[in-house]
Amino acid sequence: MEELIQKLKVQIIEQLNLEDMEPDDIDETDPLFGNGLGLDSIDALELIVLLEKEYGIKIENPKDGQKIFYSIKSMAEFIESHQK
Amino acid sequence: MKAYINGIGAVSPQNTLSQEHFLDDVVAVEERFLQVLKPDYKSFIDPKVLRRMSKIVRMSIVAAKTALDEAGIAKPDAILTGTGMGCQADTEKFLNAVLDNNETLLNPTAFIQSTHNTMGAQIALMQNNHNYNLTYVNRGFSFESALLDGLMLIKEGEVKNLLLGGIDEITDESWLISTKNDMYKTEPLNNLQLLNDTQTGGLSGEGANFFVLAGQKTSNSYACISGLDTFYKPANEQVVLEKILDFLKKQELELKDIDLVILGYNGNPISDNIYMHLENELFAENATAYFKHLSGEYDTAVSFATWLAAKIIKNGVVPSNVQKRKYTGTAPKKVLIYNHLRNLYHSPILLEQV
């Protein structure tokens, strides 16, 4: 799980072009949206694409997004439980 | 039709952003094409917004903000942008993703930001500006079309002031495609040796040049844009010559009234013949200058010439590194720009002292 969390941090920084940010700057339990990393709805779309492209996981129910993308940790847990 | 230039901002391959210096230390590089000098973007744009912007959007915002700050205007009555090729980097990113991912899994950001009006839209968004906002995409007439709209808006009293910009960016891929039809040089060259280079094609470049235009002059006005014309695909050099003479006649000017002619030499021996013909036949008695060794060639490069003309008039000096036929006067009052892109898009623009 720790390895996956680190990989996700690197991928998110690259995909969302979070300039000047290092993986260690992101706490895995911090919220990605709102007060945490401050991501917005366009970033949410980028994360959906990232999940499908890098991990082959498609989010079937958009309502699940809020829970899945709450933090890096929740994303990693979702990936781990859905990877074949 | 006339409009006063009350603020300017230019991001170019030279140190043009500084309001204190005026081409006293030009940048020479040995490259295939000229790229803009990167400003400290973070001092102009919120990092949270900045991360999503490609180079062309960033440089547009910096140039626009510089021009507006200088004119002391927070929210102009209109925003007009001209760009020949628009957001090439984001378009390439999006199209490459379409190919790489077999038309699936497309990232939204590059797609959203790939339209030509992204620059004008982003500037408006940052100002919460809902006023008139138009982007002209007319290849070699893109800046001229935006300028014409601006001059008409001011003449008809629709606006008191407006923001006008000419913007284009170069990328490796777009440069490579353009070299296929001999538009641009393929081997690196020293930009300051542009007119001595024998390769076919011009020296490619990029830039964002913004102006605050207004119907009323201020104590800080740079110059007045008092004439603009465009003509497409003239039959021969003689037609170009006659068109320019007609233009001057409409301005009620004679050749001797023009203190300086800025010509768009881009280093392409074929298209530079037109400038050479004019310089020898029409402007034989006028001082001349050139600028594309500093900016490079792009669809809206004439906006850099407009920046240059405005600075020359306000500062009252013609920098030695742009002079072609030496200027011997004391301070130019009337400057004529004549530029063409690939012998298709031709335009004279007249600037006068305020």
Interface residues (C-beta under 8 A of the other chain):
Chain A: Q15 L16 N17 L18 E19 D20 G38 I42 L45 E46 V49 E52 K53
Chain B: P47 K48 L50 R51 R52 N101 L105 L106 N107 P108 T109 I112
